Amino acid sequence: MLPVDARLTQSSDFARATKSGIRVTTQHFVGYLYISPVTNDASAKCGLIISKAVGGSVKRHRVARKVRHAITPLIPSLPTGSLLVIRALGQDGDSNLETEISELITKLISRSHKIAMK
């Protein structure tokens, strides 16, 4: 379970992250990372988008639990005040989601550092 202060709950924040954030795609996920230009000490917020293309209700909830479990230890590594949204694509089996999520977040952070250096 994500900590309460790390949950992305507002639809405007989801829209901001998906429309204006950095995007990275893997086999099963698309990750969006929006880094706020205003420097604040708020913790990073995370949200999930899991559509019916993933599968039935049981499968969608299973994927959501696995993704939340994989994200939780990585929240401190995200920039402060950032918004992270992970969109699940159609799943073709039980792959190792935790390693794919950690690779996705690592790619997002490295790409954000590259953009910040410009």
Backbone as XML, in Angstrom:
<?xml version="1.0"?>
<chain id="A" units="angstrom">
  <residue number="1" name="MET">
    <atom name="N" x="0.842" y="-1.173" z="0.000"/>
    <atom name="CA" x="0.000" y="0.000" z="0.000"/>
    <atom name="C" x="0.893" y="1.244" z="0.000"/>
  </residue>
  <residue number="2" name="LEU">
    <atom name="N" x="0.509" y="2.220" z="-0.803"/>
    <atom name="CA" x="1.251" y="3.474" z="-0.848"/>
    <atom name="C" x="0.929" y="4.305" z="0.389"/>
  </residue>
  <residue number="3" name="PRO">
    <atom name="N" x="1.917" y="5.024" z="0.917"/>
    <atom name="CA" x="1.614" y="5.934" z="2.026"/>
    <atom name="C" x="0.600" y="6.994" z="1.584"/>
  </residue>
  <residue number="4" name="VAL">
    <atom name="N" x="-0.176" y="7.501" z="2.511"/>
    <atom name="CA" x="-1.243" y="8.448" z="2.186"/>
    <atom name="C" x="-0.684" y="9.691" z="1.501"/>
  </residue>
  <residue number="5" name="ASP">
    <atom name="N" x="0.447" y="10.204" z="1.983"/>
    <atom name="CA" x="1.000" y="11.426" z="1.398"/>
    <atom name="C" x="1.663" y="11.180" z="0.040"/>
  </residue>
  <residue number="6" name="ALA">
    <atom name="N" x="1.785" y="9.929" z="-0.391"/>
    <atom name="CA" x="2.407" y="9.606" z="-1.669"/>
    <atom name="C" x="1.392" y="9.189" z="-2.731"/>
  </residue>
  <residue number="7" name="ARG">
    <atom name="N" x="0.105" y="9.318" z="-2.431"/>
    <atom name="CA" x="-0.926" y="8.899" z="-3.382"/>
    <atom name="C" x="-1.338" y="10.063" z="-4.267"/>
  </residue>
  <residue number="8" name="LEU">
    <atom name="N" x="-1.443" y="9.791" z="-5.526"/>
    <atom name="CA" x="-1.921" y="10.760" z="-6.501"/>
    <atom name="C" x="-3.421" y="10.555" z="-6.638"/>
  </residue>
  <residue number="9" name="THR">
    <atom name="N" x="-4.208" y="11.550" z="-6.239"/>
    <atom name="CA" x="-5.651" y="11.357" z="-6.204"/>
    <atom name="C" x="-6.428" y="12.334" z="-7.078"/>
  </residue>
  <residue number="10" name="GLN">
    <atom name="N" x="-5.844" y="13.439" z="-7.451"/>
    <atom name="CA" x="-6.557" y="14.458" z="-8.223"/>
    <atom name="C" x="-6.417" y="14.200" z="-9.718"/>
  </residue>
  <residue number="11" name="SER">
    <atom name="N" x="-7.520" y="14.301" z="-10.427"/>
    <atom name="CA" x="-7.484" y="14.067" z="-11.875"/>
    <atom name="C" x="-6.631" y="15.114" z="-12.584"/>
  </residue>
  <residue number="12" name="SER">
    <atom name="N" x="-6.554" y="16.319" z="-12.049"/>
    <atom name="CA" x="-5.709" y="17.347" z="-12.662"/>
    <atom name="C" x="-4.227" y="16.976" z="-12.565"/>
  </residue>
  <residue number="13" name="ASP">
    <atom name="N" x="-3.836" y="16.320" z="-11.478"/>
    <atom name="CA" x="-2.450" y="15.870" z="-11.343"/>
    <atom name="C" x="-2.143" y="14.731" z="-12.311"/>
  </residue>
  <residue number="14" name="PHE">
    <atom name="N" x="-3.090" y="13.823" z="-12.505"/>
    <atom name="CA" x="-2.914" y="12.757" z="-13.492"/>
    <atom name="C" x="-2.739" y="13.370" z="-14.880"/>
  </residue>
  <residue number="15" name="ALA">
    <atom name="N" x="-3.583" y="14.347" z="-15.204"/>
    <atom name="CA" x="-3.502" y="14.991" z="-16.517"/>
    <atom name="C" x="-2.189" y="15.731" z="-16.684"/>
  </residue>
  <residue number="16" name="ARG">
    <atom name="N" x="-1.738" y="16.422" z="-15.665"/>
    <atom name="CA" x="-0.473" y="17.155" z="-15.736"/>
    <atom name="C" x="0.695" y="16.203" z="-15.979"/>
  </residue>
  <residue number="17" name="ALA">
    <atom name="N" x="0.706" y="15.082" z="-15.281"/>
    <atom name="CA" x="1.808" y="14.129" z="-15.432"/>
    <atom name="C" x="1.785" y="13.468" z="-16.803"/>
  </residue>
  <residue number="18" name="THR">
    <atom name="N" x="0.609" y="13.079" z="-17.284"/>
    <atom name="CA" x="0.546" y="12.354" z="-18.551"/>
    <atom name="C" x="0.722" y="13.271" z="-19.754"/>
  </residue>
  <residue number="19" name="LYS">
    <atom name="N" x="0.329" y="14.527" z="-19.642"/>
    <atom name="CA" x="0.432" y="15.434" z="-20.780"/>
    <atom name="C" x="1.756" y="16.206" z="-20.814"/>
  </residue>
  <residue number="20" name="SER">
    <atom name="N" x="2.292" y="16.549" z="-19.650"/>
    <atom name="CA" x="3.490" y="17.391" z="-19.605"/>
    <atom name="C" x="4.721" y="16.683" z="-19.067"/>
  </residue>
  <residue number="21" name="GLY">
    <atom name="N" x="4.583" y="15.446" z="-18.655"/>
    <atom name="CA" x="5.698" y="14.748" z="-18.039"/>
    <atom name="C" x="6.590" y="14.031" z="-19.040"/>
  </residue>
  <residue number="22" name="ILE">
    <atom name="N" x="7.699" y="13.552" z="-18.539"/>
    <atom name="CA" x="8.630" y="12.733" z="-19.318"/>
    <atom name="C" x="8.006" y="11.350" z="-19.458"/>
  </residue>
  <residue number="23" name="ARG">
    <atom name="N" x="8.090" y="10.761" z="-20.656"/>
    <atom name="CA" x="7.451" y="9.469" z="-20.893"/>
    <atom name="C" x="8.494" y="8.422" z="-21.256"/>
  </residue>
  <residue number="24" name="VAL">
    <atom name="N" x="8.370" y="7.257" z="-20.632"/>
    <atom name="CA" x="9.217" y="6.100" z="-20.935"/>
    <atom name="C" x="8.299" y="4.893" z="-21.074"/>
  </residue>
  <residue number="25" name="THR">
    <atom name="N" x="8.567" y="4.077" z="-22.100"/>
    <atom name="CA" x="7.738" y="2.902" z="-22.361"/>
    <atom name="C" x="8.569" y="1.638" z="-22.198"/>
  </residue>
  <residue number="26" name="THR">
    <atom name="N" x="7.984" y="0.635" z="-21.554"/>
    <atom name="CA" x="8.579" y="-0.693" z="-21.488"/>
    <atom name="C" x="7.584" y="-1.665" z="-22.114"/>
  </residue>
  <residue number="27" name="GLN">
    <atom name="N" x="7.848" y="-2.939" z="-21.985"/>
    <atom name="CA" x="6.991" y="-3.935" z="-22.617"/>
    <atom name="C" x="5.570" y="-3.906" z="-22.057"/>
  </residue>
  <residue number="28" name="HIS">
    <atom name="N" x="5.418" y="-3.759" z="-20.752"/>
    <atom name="CA" x="4.107" y="-3.842" z="-20.127"/>
    <atom name="C" x="3.600" y="-2.529" z="-19.540"/>
  </residue>
  <residue number="29" name="PHE">
    <atom name="N" x="4.431" y="-1.478" z="-19.520"/>
    <atom name="CA" x="4.050" y="-0.247" z="-18.841"/>
    <atom name="C" x="4.506" y="0.985" z="-19.604"/>
  </residue>
  <residue number="30" name="VAL">
    <atom name="N" x="3.810" y="2.083" z="-19.339"/>
    <atom name="CA" x="4.235" y="3.407" z="-19.770"/>
    <atom name="C" x="4.339" y="4.231" z="-18.496"/>
  </residue>
  <residue number="31" name="GLY">
    <atom name="N" x="5.470" y="4.869" z="-18.290"/>
    <atom name="CA" x="5.671" y="5.683" z="-17.100"/>
    <atom name="C" x="5.767" y="7.150" z="-17.462"/>
  </residue>
  <residue number="32" name="TYR">
    <atom name="N" x="5.161" y="7.988" z="-16.650"/>
    <atom name="CA" x="5.202" y="9.433" z="-16.832"/>
    <atom name="C" x="5.748" y="10.045" z="-15.549"/>
  </residue>
  <residue number="33" name="LEU">
    <atom name="N" x="6.716" y="10.942" z="-15.688"/>
    <atom name="CA" x="7.274" y="11.627" z="-14.531"/>
    <atom name="C" x="7.230" y="13.123" z="-14.796"/>
  </residue>
  <residue number="34" name="TYR">
    <atom name="N" x="6.470" y="13.831" z="-13.978"/>
    <atom name="CA" x="6.376" y="15.287" z="-14.079"/>
    <atom name="C" x="7.109" y="15.860" z="-12.885"/>
  </residue>
  <residue number="35" name="ILE">
    <atom name="N" x="8.095" y="16.699" z="-13.159"/>
    <atom name="CA" x="8.845" y="17.346" z="-12.087"/>
    <atom name="C" x="8.379" y="18.786" z="-12.017"/>
  </residue>
  <residue number="36" name="SER">
    <atom name="N" x="7.863" y="19.158" z="-10.883"/>
    <atom name="CA" x="7.311" y="20.496" z="-10.706"/>
    <atom name="C" x="8.412" y="21.544" z="-10.797"/>
  </residue>
  <residue number="37" name="PRO">
    <atom name="N" x="8.190" y="22.619" z="-11.574"/>
    <atom name="CA" x="9.200" y="23.675" z="-11.651"/>
    <atom name="C" x="9.302" y="24.476" z="-10.355"/>
  </residue>
  <residue number="38" name="VAL">
    <atom name="N" x="8.266" y="24.434" z="-9.538"/>
    <atom name="CA" x="8.280" y="25.113" z="-8.245"/>
    <atom name="C" x="8.966" y="24.193" z="-7.253"/>
  </residue>
  <residue number="39" name="THR">
    <atom name="N" x="9.994" y="24.686" z="-6.610"/>
    <atom name="CA" x="10.696" y="23.853" z="-5.638"/>
    <atom name="C" x="9.903" y="23.830" z="-4.336"/>
  </residue>
  <residue number="40" name="ASN">
    <atom name="N" x="9.524" y="22.658" z="-3.943"/>
    <atom name="CA" x="8.813" y="22.476" z="-2.678"/>
    <atom name="C" x="9.317" y="21.202" z="-2.015"/>
  </residue>
  <residue number="41" name="ASP">
    <atom name="N" x="9.005" y="21.064" z="-0.761"/>
    <atom name="CA" x="9.484" y="19.909" z="0.001"/>
    <atom name="C" x="8.453" y="18.796" z="0.094"/>
  </residue>
  <residue number="42" name="ALA">
    <atom name="N" x="7.436" y="18.862" z="-0.752"/>
    <atom name="CA" x="6.413" y="17.818" z="-0.735"/>
    <atom name="C" x="7.002" y="16.514" z="-1.270"/>
  </residue>
  <residue number="43" name="SER">
    <atom name="N" x="6.548" y="15.424" z="-0.730"/>
    <atom name="CA" x="7.047" y="14.140" z="-1.211"/>
    <atom name="C" x="6.481" y="13.852" z="-2.594"/>
  </residue>
  <residue number="44" name="ALA">
    <atom name="N" x="7.120" y="12.952" z="-3.302"/>
    <atom name="CA" x="6.652" y="12.561" z="-4.632"/>
    <atom name="C" x="5.319" y="11.840" z="-4.499"/>
  </residue>
  <residue number="45" name="LYS">
    <atom name="N" x="4.479" y="12.013" z="-5.498"/>
    <atom name="CA" x="3.163" y="11.366" z="-5.496"/>
    <atom name="C" x="3.095" y="10.406" z="-6.668"/>
  </residue>
  <residue number="46" name="CYS">
    <atom name="N" x="2.453" y="9.259" z="-6.439"/>
    <atom name="CA" x="2.384" y="8.200" z="-7.446"/>
    <atom name="C" x="0.937" y="7.794" z="-7.684"/>
  </residue>
  <residue number="47" name="GLY">
    <atom name="N" x="0.654" y="7.448" z="-8.942"/>
    <atom name="CA" x="-0.679" y="6.985" z="-9.289"/>
    <atom name="C" x="-0.603" y="5.920" z="-10.359"/>
  </residue>
  <residue number="48" name="LEU">
    <atom name="N" x="-1.666" y="5.150" z="-10.480"/>
    <atom name="CA" x="-1.727" y="4.055" z="-11.442"/>
    <atom name="C" x="-2.913" y="4.238" z="-12.373"/>
  </residue>
  <residue number="49" name="ILE">
    <atom name="N" x="-2.733" y="3.817" z="-13.621"/>
    <atom name="CA" x="-3.825" y="3.742" z="-14.578"/>
    <atom name="C" x="-3.811" y="2.321" z="-15.118"/>
  </residue>
  <residue number="50" name="ILE">
    <atom name="N" x="-4.841" y="1.561" z="-14.802"/>
    <atom name="CA" x="-4.912" y="0.174" z="-15.248"/>
    <atom name="C" x="-6.260" y="-0.014" z="-15.926"/>
  </residue>
  <residue number="51" name="SER">
    <atom name="N" x="-6.242" y="-0.134" z="-17.235"/>
    <atom name="CA" x="-7.483" y="-0.204" z="-18.001"/>
    <atom name="C" x="-7.968" y="-1.646" z="-18.133"/>
  </residue>
  <residue number="52" name="LYS">
    <atom name="N" x="-9.122" y="-1.800" z="-18.729"/>
    <atom name="CA" x="-9.700" y="-3.128" z="-18.925"/>
    <atom name="C" x="-8.943" y="-3.934" z="-19.965"/>
  </residue>
  <residue number="53" name="ALA">
    <atom name="N" x="-8.049" y="-3.289" z="-20.718"/>
    <atom name="CA" x="-7.227" y="-4.018" z="-21.687"/>
    <atom name="C" x="-6.270" y="-4.986" z="-20.985"/>
  </residue>
  <residue number="54" name="VAL">
    <atom name="N" x="-5.986" y="-4.728" z="-19.718"/>
    <atom name="CA" x="-5.104" y="-5.605" z="-18.936"/>
    <atom name="C" x="-5.784" y="-6.942" z="-18.681"/>
  </residue>
  <residue number="55" name="GLY">
    <atom name="N" x="-7.070" y="-6.927" z="-18.428"/>
    <atom name="CA" x="-7.800" y="-8.164" z="-18.159"/>
    <atom name="C" x="-9.023" y="-7.883" z="-17.309"/>
  </residue>
  <residue number="56" name="GLY">
    <atom name="N" x="-9.544" y="-8.932" z="-16.740"/>
    <atom name="CA" x="-10.706" y="-8.813" z="-15.867"/>
    <atom name="C" x="-10.361" y="-8.147" z="-14.554"/>
  </residue>
  <residue number="57" name="SER">
    <atom name="N" x="-11.356" y="-8.000" z="-13.726"/>
    <atom name="CA" x="-11.200" y="-7.305" z="-12.458"/>
    <atom name="C" x="-10.120" y="-7.926" z="-11.572"/>
  </residue>
  <residue number="58" name="VAL">
    <atom name="N" x="-10.122" y="-9.237" z="-11.471"/>
    <atom name="CA" x="-9.150" y="-9.917" z="-10.609"/>
    <atom name="C" x="-7.728" y="-9.665" z="-11.106"/>
  </residue>
  <residue number="59" name="LYS">
    <atom name="N" x="-7.528" y="-9.767" z="-12.403"/>
    <atom name="CA" x="-6.188" y="-9.559" z="-12.969"/>
    <atom name="C" x="-5.756" y="-8.103" z="-12.815"/>
  </residue>
  <residue number="60" name="ARG">
    <atom name="N" x="-6.665" y="-7.153" z="-13.038"/>
    <atom name="CA" x="-6.318" y="-5.737" z="-12.894"/>
    <atom name="C" x="-5.919" y="-5.419" z="-11.463"/>
  </residue>
  <residue number="61" name="HIS">
    <atom name="N" x="-6.657" y="-5.956" z="-10.493"/>
    <atom name="CA" x="-6.311" y="-5.702" z="-9.099"/>
    <atom name="C" x="-5.008" y="-6.385" z="-8.703"/>
  </residue>
  <residue number="62" name="ARG">
    <atom name="N" x="-4.744" y="-7.547" z="-9.259"/>
    <atom name="CA" x="-3.477" y="-8.234" z="-8.986"/>
    <atom name="C" x="-2.308" y="-7.407" z="-9.523"/>
  </residue>
  <residue number="63" name="VAL">
    <atom name="N" x="-2.446" y="-6.903" z="-10.739"/>
    <atom name="CA" x="-1.394" y="-6.071" z="-11.329"/>
    <atom name="C" x="-1.208" y="-4.798" z="-10.508"/>
  </residue>
  <residue number="64" name="ALA">
    <atom name="N" x="-2.312" y="-4.181" z="-10.092"/>
    <atom name="CA" x="-2.231" y="-2.956" z="-9.285"/>
    <atom name="C" x="-1.494" y="-3.202" z="-7.974"/>
  </residue>
  <residue number="65" name="ARG">
    <atom name="N" x="-1.792" y="-4.310" z="-7.307"/>
    <atom name="CA" x="-1.099" y="-4.631" z="-6.054"/>
    <atom name="C" x="0.393" y="-4.821" z="-6.284"/>
  </residue>
  <residue number="66" name="LYS">
    <atom name="N" x="0.752" y="-5.542" z="-7.354"/>
    <atom name="CA" x="2.164" y="-5.782" z="-7.636"/>
    <atom name="C" x="2.888" y="-4.485" z="-7.973"/>
  </residue>
  <residue number="67" name="VAL">
    <atom name="N" x="2.240" y="-3.619" z="-8.722"/>
    <atom name="CA" x="2.867" y="-2.341" z="-9.086"/>
    <atom name="C" x="3.037" y="-1.465" z="-7.855"/>
  </residue>
  <residue number="68" name="ARG">
    <atom name="N" x="2.007" y="-1.368" z="-7.017"/>
    <atom name="CA" x="2.132" y="-0.576" z="-5.785"/>
    <atom name="C" x="3.242" y="-1.121" z="-4.898"/>
  </residue>
  <residue number="69" name="HIS">
    <atom name="N" x="3.332" y="-2.440" z="-4.803"/>
    <atom name="CA" x="4.378" y="-3.066" z="-3.997"/>
    <atom name="C" x="5.766" y="-2.733" z="-4.556"/>
  </residue>
  <residue number="70" name="ALA">
    <atom name="N" x="5.894" y="-2.669" z="-5.876"/>
    <atom name="CA" x="7.183" y="-2.366" z="-6.497"/>
    <atom name="C" x="7.538" y="-0.883" z="-6.384"/>
  </residue>
  <residue number="71" name="ILE">
    <atom name="N" x="6.534" y="-0.010" z="-6.391"/>
    <atom name="CA" x="6.784" y="1.434" z="-6.342"/>
    <atom name="C" x="7.184" y="1.908" z="-4.949"/>
  </residue>
  <residue number="72" name="THR">
    <atom name="N" x="6.576" y="1.355" z="-3.923"/>
    <atom name="CA" x="6.733" y="1.865" z="-2.562"/>
    <atom name="C" x="8.183" y="2.063" z="-2.132"/>
  </residue>
  <residue number="73" name="PRO">
    <atom name="N" x="9.099" y="1.112" z="-2.314"/>
    <atom name="CA" x="10.475" y="1.370" z="-1.874"/>
    <atom name="C" x="11.217" y="2.372" z="-2.757"/>
  </residue>
  <residue number="74" name="LEU">
    <atom name="N" x="10.695" y="2.684" z="-3.942"/>
    <atom name="CA" x="11.375" y="3.589" z="-4.856"/>
    <atom name="C" x="10.935" y="5.043" z="-4.707"/>
  </residue>
  <residue number="75" name="ILE">
    <atom name="N" x="9.920" y="5.308" z="-3.907"/>
    <atom name="CA" x="9.411" y="6.673" z="-3.742"/>
    <atom name="C" x="10.485" y="7.633" z="-3.235"/>
  </residue>
  <residue number="76" name="PRO">
    <atom name="N" x="11.324" y="7.248" z="-2.258"/>
    <atom name="CA" x="12.348" y="8.203" z="-1.798"/>
    <atom name="C" x="13.372" y="8.585" z="-2.879"/>
  </residue>
  <residue number="77" name="SER">
    <atom name="N" x="13.540" y="7.756" z="-3.904"/>
    <atom name="CA" x="14.510" y="8.074" z="-4.948"/>
    <atom name="C" x="13.964" y="9.063" z="-5.974"/>
  </residue>
  <residue number="78" name="LEU">
    <atom name="N" x="12.650" y="9.323" z="-5.950"/>
    <atom name="CA" x="12.046" y="10.272" z="-6.876"/>
    <atom name="C" x="12.327" y="11.698" z="-6.419"/>
  </residue>
  <residue number="79" name="PRO">
    <atom name="N" x="12.413" y="12.645" z="-7.362"/>
    <atom name="CA" x="12.615" y="14.052" z="-6.982"/>
    <atom name="C" x="11.446" y="14.562" z="-6.143"/>
  </residue>
  <residue number="80" name="THR">
    <atom name="N" x="11.732" y="15.470" z="-5.213"/>
    <atom name="CA" x="10.675" y="15.993" z="-4.355"/>
    <atom name="C" x="9.682" y="16.799" z="-5.186"/>
  </residue>
  <residue number="81" name="GLY">
    <atom name="N" x="8.433" y="16.658" z="-4.860"/>
    <atom name="CA" x="7.379" y="17.383" z="-5.555"/>
    <atom name="C" x="7.018" y="16.825" z="-6.923"/>
  </residue>
  <residue number="82" name="SER">
    <atom name="N" x="7.563" y="15.676" z="-7.285"/>
    <atom name="CA" x="7.285" y="15.116" z="-8.612"/>
    <atom name="C" x="6.009" y="14.277" z="-8.595"/>
  </residue>
  <residue number="83" name="LEU">
    <atom name="N" x="5.478" y="14.074" z="-9.793"/>
    <atom name="CA" x="4.279" y="13.255" z="-9.970"/>
    <atom name="C" x="4.645" y="12.090" z="-10.871"/>
  </residue>
  <residue number="84" name="LEU">
    <atom name="N" x="4.400" y="10.877" z="-10.418"/>
    <atom name="CA" x="4.686" y="9.669" z="-11.174"/>
    <atom name="C" x="3.377" y="8.958" z="-11.470"/>
  </residue>
  <residue number="85" name="VAL">
    <atom name="N" x="3.151" y="8.662" z="-12.754"/>
    <atom name="CA" x="1.974" y="7.903" z="-13.155"/>
    <atom name="C" x="2.458" y="6.705" z="-13.955"/>
  </residue>
  <residue number="86" name="ILE">
    <atom name="N" x="1.964" y="5.529" z="-13.623"/>
    <atom name="CA" x="2.309" y="4.320" z="-14.359"/>
    <atom name="C" x="1.037" y="3.762" z="-14.970"/>
  </residue>
  <residue number="87" name="ARG">
    <atom name="N" x="1.067" y="3.612" z="-16.290"/>
    <atom name="CA" x="-0.067" y="3.073" z="-17.041"/>
    <atom name="C" x="0.278" y="1.642" z="-17.440"/>
  </residue>
  <residue number="88" name="ALA">
    <atom name="N" x="-0.578" y="0.707" z="-17.061"/>
    <atom name="CA" x="-0.367" y="-0.699" z="-17.411"/>
    <atom name="C" x="-0.935" y="-0.950" z="-18.801"/>
  </residue>
  <residue number="89" name="LEU">
    <atom name="N" x="-0.157" y="-1.628" z="-19.630"/>
    <atom name="CA" x="-0.612" y="-2.040" z="-20.949"/>
    <atom name="C" x="-1.111" y="-3.470" z="-20.852"/>
  </residue>
  <residue number="90" name="GLY">
    <atom name="N" x="-1.599" y="-4.022" z="-21.915"/>
    <atom name="CA" x="-2.086" y="-5.401" z="-21.907"/>
    <atom name="C" x="-1.019" y="-6.364" z="-21.430"/>
  </residue>
  <residue number="91" name="GLN">
    <atom name="N" x="-1.361" y="-7.220" z="-20.512"/>
    <atom name="CA" x="-0.418" y="-8.178" z="-19.936"/>
    <atom name="C" x="-0.511" y="-9.501" z="-20.685"/>
  </residue>
  <residue number="92" name="ASP">
    <atom name="N" x="0.630" y="-10.096" z="-20.987"/>
    <atom name="CA" x="0.627" y="-11.367" z="-21.711"/>
    <atom name="C" x="1.088" y="-12.523" z="-20.840"/>
  </residue>
  <residue number="93" name="GLY">
    <atom name="N" x="1.054" y="-12.371" z="-19.561"/>
    <atom name="CA" x="1.465" y="-13.438" z="-18.664"/>
    <atom name="C" x="2.041" y="-12.849" z="-17.395"/>
  </residue>
  <residue number="94" name="ASP">
    <atom name="N" x="2.444" y="-13.713" z="-16.496"/>
    <atom name="CA" x="3.036" y="-13.247" z="-15.251"/>
    <atom name="C" x="4.534" y="-13.048" z="-15.442"/>
  </residue>
  <residue number="95" name="SER">
    <atom name="N" x="4.917" y="-11.854" z="-15.823"/>
    <atom name="CA" x="6.331" y="-11.545" z="-15.934"/>
    <atom name="C" x="6.795" y="-10.967" z="-14.601"/>
  </residue>
  <residue number="96" name="ASN">
    <atom name="N" x="8.067" y="-10.676" z="-14.505"/>
    <atom name="CA" x="8.608" y="-10.114" z="-13.282"/>
    <atom name="C" x="8.356" y="-8.613" z="-13.294"/>
  </residue>
  <residue number="97" name="LEU">
    <atom name="N" x="7.222" y="-8.197" z="-12.782"/>
    <atom name="CA" x="6.795" y="-6.811" z="-12.832"/>
    <atom name="C" x="7.669" y="-5.906" z="-11.967"/>
  </residue>
  <residue number="98" name="GLU">
    <atom name="N" x="8.167" y="-6.422" z="-10.857"/>
    <atom name="CA" x="8.943" y="-5.589" z="-9.943"/>
    <atom name="C" x="10.225" y="-5.090" z="-10.591"/>
  </residue>
  <residue number="99" name="THR">
    <atom name="N" x="10.934" y="-5.957" z="-11.312"/>
    <atom name="CA" x="12.158" y="-5.511" z="-11.976"/>
    <atom name="C" x="11.840" y="-4.565" z="-13.127"/>
  </residue>
  <residue number="100" name="GLU">
    <atom name="N" x="10.732" y="-4.820" z="-13.835"/>
    <atom name="CA" x="10.359" y="-3.936" z="-14.937"/>
    <atom name="C" x="9.974" y="-2.548" z="-14.419"/>
  </residue>
  <residue number="101" name="ILE">
    <atom name="N" x="9.292" y="-2.475" z="-13.285"/>
    <atom name="CA" x="8.923" y="-1.187" z="-12.692"/>
    <atom name="C" x="10.167" y="-0.446" z="-12.224"/>
  </residue>
  <residue number="102" name="SER">
    <atom name="N" x="11.085" y="-1.151" z="-11.568"/>
    <atom name="CA" x="12.298" y="-0.472" z="-11.095"/>
    <atom name="C" x="13.140" y="0.032" z="-12.269"/>
  </residue>
  <residue number="103" name="GLU">
    <atom name="N" x="13.201" y="-0.738" z="-13.361"/>
    <atom name="CA" x="13.914" y="-0.270" z="-14.551"/>
    <atom name="C" x="13.218" y="0.942" z="-15.155"/>
  </residue>
  <residue number="104" name="LEU">
    <atom name="N" x="11.900" y="0.931" z="-15.182"/>
    <atom name="CA" x="11.126" y="2.044" z="-15.717"/>
    <atom name="C" x="11.395" y="3.322" z="-14.930"/>
  </residue>
  <residue number="105" name="ILE">
    <atom name="N" x="11.369" y="3.229" z="-13.617"/>
    <atom name="CA" x="11.596" y="4.406" z="-12.777"/>
    <atom name="C" x="13.030" y="4.883" z="-12.905"/>
  </residue>
  <residue number="106" name="THR">
    <atom name="N" x="13.981" y="3.963" z="-13.002"/>
    <atom name="CA" x="15.378" y="4.345" z="-13.205"/>
    <atom name="C" x="15.553" y="5.098" z="-14.521"/>
  </residue>
  <residue number="107" name="LYS">
    <atom name="N" x="14.906" y="4.617" z="-15.587"/>
    <atom name="CA" x="14.973" y="5.300" z="-16.882"/>
    <atom name="C" x="14.352" y="6.687" z="-16.808"/>
  </residue>
  <residue number="108" name="LEU">
    <atom name="N" x="13.224" y="6.802" z="-16.107"/>
    <atom name="CA" x="12.571" y="8.101" z="-15.966"/>
    <atom name="C" x="13.460" y="9.097" z="-15.233"/>
  </residue>
  <residue number="109" name="ILE">
    <atom name="N" x="14.076" y="8.648" z="-14.152"/>
    <atom name="CA" x="14.936" y="9.536" z="-13.366"/>
    <atom name="C" x="16.162" y="9.944" z="-14.168"/>
  </residue>
  <residue number="110" name="SER">
    <atom name="N" x="16.779" y="8.990" z="-14.874"/>
    <atom name="CA" x="17.966" y="9.340" z="-15.664"/>
    <atom name="C" x="17.607" y="10.285" z="-16.801"/>
  </residue>
  <residue number="111" name="ARG">
    <atom name="N" x="16.457" y="10.079" z="-17.438"/>
    <atom name="CA" x="16.033" y="10.986" z="-18.506"/>
    <atom name="C" x="15.724" y="12.369" z="-17.952"/>
  </residue>
  <residue number="112" name="SER">
    <atom name="N" x="15.169" y="12.440" z="-16.747"/>
    <atom name="CA" x="14.890" y="13.755" z="-16.163"/>
    <atom name="C" x="16.193" y="14.484" z="-15.828"/>
  </residue>
  <residue number="113" name="HIS">
    <atom name="N" x="17.222" y="13.752" z="-15.409"/>
    <atom name="CA" x="18.522" y="14.375" z="-15.137"/>
    <atom name="C" x="19.140" y="14.892" z="-16.432"/>
  </residue>
  <residue number="114" name="LYS">
    <atom name="N" x="19.010" y="14.134" z="-17.524"/>
    <atom name="CA" x="19.543" y="14.575" z="-18.808"/>
    <atom name="C" x="18.866" y="15.862" z="-19.278"/>
  </residue>
  <residue number="115" name="ILE">
    <atom name="N" x="17.541" y="15.923" z="-19.083"/>
    <atom name="CA" x="16.799" y="17.113" z="-19.499"/>
    <atom name="C" x="17.170" y="18.300" z="-18.624"/>
  </residue>
  <residue number="116" name="ALA">
    <atom name="N" x="17.386" y="18.056" z="-17.338"/>
    <atom name="CA" x="17.754" y="19.131" z="-16.417"/>
    <atom name="C" x="19.139" y="19.686" z="-16.738"/>
  </residue>
  <residue number="117" name="MET">
    <atom name="N" x="20.013" y="18.854" z="-17.279"/>
    <atom name="CA" x="21.373" y="19.292" z="-17.596"/>
    <atom name="C" x="21.408" y="20.201" z="-18.812"/>
  </residue>
  <residue number="118" name="LYS">
    <atom name="N" x="20.358" y="20.140" z="-19.659"/>
    <atom name="CA" x="20.356" y="20.966" z="-20.877"/>
    <atom name="C" x="20.152" y="22.419" z="-20.582"/>
  </residue>
</chain>
